């Protein structure tokens, strides 16, 4: 009888100790692993500068759909989108005057904010972009698109570099209304970046693979300095969205895939 009475107290005490350990460990910097976004969610940026304030659904911008047709450089340099959601300060007036989204969404290159029928009737296309939380809003079929693409393990499961190399996609890097002809620069040779962790393979960084999408301007000089070794950064900073993490882990392949970068054999 005494054992039966003590047993519940022991269980409660063990549970309390386990809870204390859990809180203590969390306080020391160890947390729970985050949910990996679904492939169709990866790289979807929510733009909500003034939408919800005006009782309109926020914009869901699918990077996968746009990068299948255009380079990152075209949007972030020539058109002028900032690399952080909300920083650009896009307005409806901007778009209607041919800036930002309106540089392409003009009814010729891509759908316009409104379509005019032969009879002069106007059909609004707002929900095609302002789709966050809208049940019947739909973008192009991501999974049908991915089925034809070379695969990788993380992110949205598409190896974009390989897709471009195979000619499955041919991203446009010039837009008549905003781009200017410029002399092509010669890419620097591949660069070996020394890994700081013991037995971790070094990184072989390919300028050629990156300039296909970014040119030089997306990375330099705002994200990386132009002088060799100008930036000293850690893997934690990359995970936190700085340096390589400005793209990798958000739109480009996830930083969870260590072997996509750390490729040089350990000697």
C-alpha positions as CSV (number, residue, x, y, z in Angstrom):
1,X,0.0,0.0,0.0
2,X,2.8,2.4,0.9
3,X,4.5,1.7,-2.5
4,X,1.3,2.5,-4.4
5,X,1.0,5.8,-2.6
6,X,4.6,6.8,-3.2
7,X,4.6,5.8,-6.9
8,X,2.5,8.7,-8.2
9,X,4.6,11.2,-6.2
10,X,7.8,9.7,-7.9
11,X,6.2,10.1,-11.3
12,X,5.3,13.7,-10.6
13,X,8.8,14.4,-9.3
14,X,10.5,12.8,-12.4
15,X,8.2,14.9,-14.7
16,X,9.2,18.1,-12.9
17,X,12.9,17.3,-13.2
18,X,12.4,16.5,-17.0
19,X,10.6,19.8,-17.4
20,X,13.4,21.7,-15.6
21,X,16.0,20.1,-17.8
22,X,14.0,21.0,-20.9
23,X,13.7,24.6,-19.9
24,X,17.4,24.8,-18.9
25,X,18.6,23.2,-22.1
26,X,16.4,25.6,-24.1
27,X,17.8,28.5,-22.2
28,X,21.3,27.4,-23.1
29,X,20.5,27.7,-26.8
30,X,19.1,24.4,-27.8
31,X,15.7,24.5,-29.3
32,X,13.3,22.4,-31.3
33,X,14.0,21.7,-35.0
34,X,11.8,23.9,-37.2
35,X,9.2,22.4,-39.5
36,X,10.6,22.2,-43.0
37,X,8.3,24.1,-45.4
38,X,6.5,22.0,-48.0
39,X,8.2,22.2,-51.5
40,X,5.5,24.4,-52.9
41,X,5.8,26.8,-49.9
42,X,9.6,27.2,-50.1
43,X,10.6,30.6,-51.4
44,X,7.1,32.0,-51.2
45,X,7.4,35.6,-50.0
46,X,4.5,37.3,-48.4
47,X,4.3,41.0,-49.3
48,X,2.1,43.0,-47.0
49,X,3.0,46.7,-47.0
50,X,-0.5,48.1,-46.9
51,X,-2.8,45.3,-48.0
52,X,-4.2,44.1,-44.7
53,X,-4.5,47.7,-43.5
54,X,-6.8,48.3,-46.4
55,X,-8.7,45.0,-45.8
56,X,-7.1,43.3,-48.9
57,X,-5.4,39.9,-48.8
58,X,-1.6,40.1,-48.8
59,X,0.4,39.1,-51.8
60,X,1.9,35.6,-52.0
61,X,4.9,35.9,-54.3
62,X,6.1,32.5,-55.6
63,X,9.8,32.7,-56.3
64,X,9.8,29.3,-58.1
65,X,7.4,30.5,-60.7
66,X,9.3,33.7,-61.5
67,X,12.8,32.1,-61.4
68,X,11.7,29.5,-63.9
69,X,11.4,32.4,-66.4
70,X,13.7,35.2,-65.1
71,X,17.1,35.6,-63.5
72,X,17.4,36.9,-59.9
73,X,19.6,39.7,-61.2
74,X,16.9,41.0,-63.5
75,X,14.4,41.5,-60.7
76,X,16.8,42.5,-57.9
77,X,19.1,44.8,-59.9
78,X,17.4,46.0,-63.1
79,X,13.9,46.2,-61.7
80,X,15.0,47.2,-58.3
81,X,13.4,44.8,-55.7
82,X,15.2,44.8,-52.3
83,X,16.4,41.5,-51.0
84,X,14.2,41.8,-47.8
85,X,10.4,41.5,-47.9
86,X,8.8,44.9,-47.3
87,X,11.9,47.0,-47.9
88,X,11.0,48.0,-51.5
89,X,7.9,49.9,-50.5
90,X,5.8,48.8,-53.5
91,X,2.6,50.7,-54.1
92,X,-0.3,50.0,-56.4
93,X,0.5,53.3,-58.2
94,X,4.1,52.1,-58.8
95,X,2.9,48.9,-60.4
96,X,0.4,50.7,-62.6
97,X,3.1,53.1,-63.7
98,X,5.4,50.3,-64.9
99,X,7.6,50.0,-61.8
100,X,8.4,46.8,-59.9
101,X,5.7,44.2,-60.6
102,X,4.3,46.5,-63.3
103,X,7.6,46.2,-65.3
104,X,6.3,42.8,-66.5
105,X,2.7,42.7,-65.5
106,X,1.6,45.0,-68.2
107,X,-0.8,42.8,-70.2
108,X,1.9,42.0,-72.7
109,X,4.8,40.3,-70.9
110,X,2.5,39.0,-68.1
111,X,-1.1,39.4,-67.0
112,X,-2.1,42.9,-66.1
113,X,-4.0,44.0,-62.9
114,X,-7.1,44.1,-65.0
115,X,-8.1,42.7,-68.4
116,X,-10.3,44.5,-70.8
117,X,-12.7,42.4,-72.9
118,X,-13.6,43.2,-76.5
119,X,-16.8,44.8,-75.3
120,X,-14.8,47.1,-73.0
121,X,-15.7,45.3,-69.7
122,X,-13.0,45.3,-67.1
123,X,-12.1,42.1,-65.2
124,X,-10.0,42.6,-62.1
125,X,-7.0,40.2,-61.6
126,X,-6.3,41.2,-57.9
127,X,-6.7,37.7,-56.5
128,X,-4.0,36.3,-58.8
129,X,-1.5,38.1,-56.6
130,X,-3.4,39.1,-53.4
131,X,-4.0,35.5,-52.5
132,X,-2.9,34.9,-48.9
133,X,-5.8,33.2,-47.1
134,X,-8.0,33.2,-50.2
135,X,-9.4,29.8,-50.5
136,X,-10.1,29.8,-54.3
137,X,-6.9,31.6,-55.3
138,X,-4.4,29.4,-57.1
139,X,-1.0,29.9,-58.8
140,X,0.5,27.7,-61.5
141,X,0.7,24.0,-60.6
142,X,4.0,23.7,-58.8
143,X,4.1,19.9,-58.6
144,X,3.4,19.5,-62.3
145,X,6.3,21.8,-63.0
146,X,8.6,20.1,-60.6
147,X,7.8,16.7,-62.1
148,X,9.9,17.6,-65.2
149,X,12.8,19.1,-63.3
150,X,16.0,17.5,-61.9
151,X,15.6,16.9,-58.2
152,X,17.5,17.7,-55.0
153,X,16.9,16.9,-51.3
154,X,15.9,20.1,-49.7
155,X,14.2,23.5,-50.4
156,X,11.6,23.0,-53.1
157,X,13.3,19.9,-54.4
158,X,14.4,21.4,-57.7
159,X,18.1,21.5,-58.8
160,X,17.8,24.9,-60.6
161,X,21.4,25.0,-61.7
162,X,21.1,21.6,-63.3
163,X,17.7,22.6,-64.9
164,X,19.4,25.6,-66.5
165,X,22.4,23.6,-67.6
166,X,20.1,21.0,-69.3
167,X,18.1,23.7,-71.1
168,X,14.9,22.8,-69.3
169,X,14.6,26.5,-68.3
170,X,16.1,29.5,-70.0
171,X,15.8,32.4,-67.6
172,X,15.6,35.9,-69.2
173,X,18.2,38.4,-68.0
174,X,17.2,41.4,-70.1
175,X,14.0,43.5,-70.1
176,X,13.7,46.2,-72.8
177,X,11.9,48.7,-70.6
178,X,14.4,48.6,-67.7
179,X,17.7,46.9,-68.7
180,X,20.8,48.4,-70.3
181,X,23.4,46.7,-72.5
182,X,26.5,46.1,-70.6
183,X,29.9,44.4,-71.3
184,X,30.1,40.9,-70.1
185,X,32.7,40.4,-67.3
186,X,35.0,37.4,-67.1
187,X,34.2,35.1,-64.2
188,X,36.9,34.6,-61.6
189,X,38.1,31.1,-61.1
190,X,36.6,28.8,-58.6
191,X,37.6,29.7,-55.0
192,X,38.3,27.4,-52.1
193,X,36.9,28.6,-48.8
194,X,38.4,27.0,-45.8
195,X,36.0,25.2,-43.4
196,X,36.6,26.1,-39.8
197,X,35.2,22.8,-38.3
198,X,37.5,19.9,-37.9
199,X,37.1,17.3,-40.7
200,X,34.5,19.3,-42.5
201,X,35.3,19.5,-46.3
202,X,36.2,22.9,-47.6
203,X,33.8,24.9,-49.8
204,X,34.4,25.2,-53.5
205,X,32.7,28.4,-54.6
206,X,31.8,28.7,-58.3
207,X,31.4,32.3,-59.5
208,X,30.3,30.8,-62.9
209,X,27.3,29.0,-61.3
210,X,26.3,32.0,-59.4
211,X,26.6,34.6,-62.1
212,X,24.2,32.7,-64.4
213,X,21.5,33.9,-62.0
214,X,22.9,36.8,-60.2
215,X,25.5,38.5,-62.3
216,X,28.0,40.2,-60.0
217,X,25.7,42.9,-58.8
218,X,23.3,40.9,-56.6
219,X,26.1,39.8,-54.3
220,X,28.6,42.7,-54.5
221,X,29.2,45.0,-52.9
222,X,26.1,45.0,-50.6
223,X,26.2,41.4,-49.4
224,X,29.9,40.7,-49.9
225,X,32.8,43.1,-50.1
226,X,34.8,43.1,-53.3
227,X,38.1,42.7,-51.6
228,X,39.3,39.2,-50.9
229,X,38.8,38.2,-47.3
230,X,36.9,41.5,-46.7
231,X,34.1,39.5,-44.9
232,X,34.7,37.2,-42.0
233,X,31.5,35.3,-41.3
234,X,30.3,32.2,-39.5
235,X,28.0,29.4,-40.4
236,X,25.6,30.6,-37.7
237,X,25.3,34.0,-39.5
238,X,24.5,32.2,-42.7
239,X,21.8,30.2,-40.9
240,X,20.5,33.6,-39.6
241,X,20.1,34.9,-43.1
242,X,23.3,36.9,-43.6
243,X,25.9,36.5,-46.4
244,X,25.2,33.3,-48.3
245,X,22.0,33.0,-46.2
246,X,20.6,36.1,-48.0
247,X,19.5,33.5,-50.6
248,X,20.3,30.0,-49.3
249,X,17.6,28.9,-47.0
250,X,15.1,31.4,-48.3
251,X,15.0,30.9,-52.1
252,X,18.1,29.1,-53.3
253,X,18.8,25.6,-52.0
254,X,18.7,25.2,-48.3
255,X,21.7,25.5,-46.0
256,X,20.6,22.2,-44.5
257,X,22.2,20.4,-47.5
258,X,25.9,20.8,-46.3
259,X,27.3,18.7,-49.1
260,X,26.1,21.1,-51.8
261,X,28.8,23.6,-50.7
262,X,31.3,21.6,-48.7
263,X,32.6,19.5,-51.6
264,X,36.4,19.5,-51.4
265,X,37.6,16.1,-50.0
266,X,39.3,16.2,-46.6
267,X,43.0,15.5,-46.9
